[in-house]
Amino acid sequence: MTVKTMQSADVKELLEKVAGFNTSGGDERVKKIVHRVMHDIFQIVEDFDVTPEEFWSAVYYVSELGANGETALLAPGLGMDRYLDIRLDAEDEQAGLAGGTPRTIEGPLYVAGAPISEGFARMDDGSAKDAEVILIKGRVTDDQGAPLADAVVDIWHANTKGAYSFFDKSQSEYHLRRRIKTDANGCYAAQSIMPSGYGCPPDGSTQKLLNQLGRHGQRPAHIHYFVSKPGFKHLTTQINIAGDEYTFDDFAFATREELVVEAKPVQHSDTAAQHGLTGPITEVEFNVTLVATDKAELQERHARRRALETTE
């Protein structure tokens, strides 16, 4: 039988002391959040009659998760990143800033400072000899359809083994990472290779919990984007390649119908030919619509820890 203690004076007093309510120092917002978090944890212990063995197993799991560097991997797997996007979508709707290309999660594998070029870039270093060559292309416009020149399209994706450069030290610097400025017609293009989806480390902390939930830890083949231009809302998004086994079963909940893009094999591509690529190629076309805003804070990506990114 579960012992009811949450309403006792001892527990209430303990929670207030834990959160520093009886001290004058510290941050009041942090105190309130910690009080709520610890109250809810205590309540879970009570509601589910959590044993000391189960409690300490959870504590050690959190420690292991941090030691494995998987905290930012588990967060999207538990829907946290998607939940934040749902909140941001609702805020945009309320502020009259809805519309444009949908946002979706950033993921933990961005690296700042990728090489920047005008109109076109080659993203791969040519080392994957048997990889499927793709042309990523598109046009950036405002919500009235007018082209946006000099918008920065920041693209990154995995290699054919599902690994990302910088984190995978076998890859060259900024492999499959580029920033491209759109031309006068709002167009951008990039030569690259078809990425592979990937899964959580099978023996890692994230997959250990997913196993307990009866869930897989797989992501479909996808390509990440930041798109920005002064005077417009910064866009964080990614496209999923249609036809992948996990396109609509992404463990990170990043799939949105509007962001599923077909990879189309073509015998000839005018865009590719403009950049010296002749013959058959696979095109991946993703057009982006940005929403105008005069709010400076919405024109920048939100602050978080990112590889090689410095903050003022």
Protein Blocks (a to p, Z undefined) as FASTA:
>chain_A
ZZdfklpmklmmmmmmmnopmpcgdjfklmmmmmmmmmmmmmmmmmnopafklmmmmmmm
mmmmmmnopmmmmmmmnommmmmmmmmmmmmmmnopggcjddddebjmbcehiacdehia
cfbgolammbccdddddddddfkopacehiacddddddfkopaehjlmkbcehihiacdd
ddfkopacddddddddddddfkbmklmmmmmnopafbdcdddddddddehiacddddddd
ehiaklmmcfklpacfklcccddddfbdfklmmnopgcjdddddddddddddfbfklmpc
cddddehiacZZ
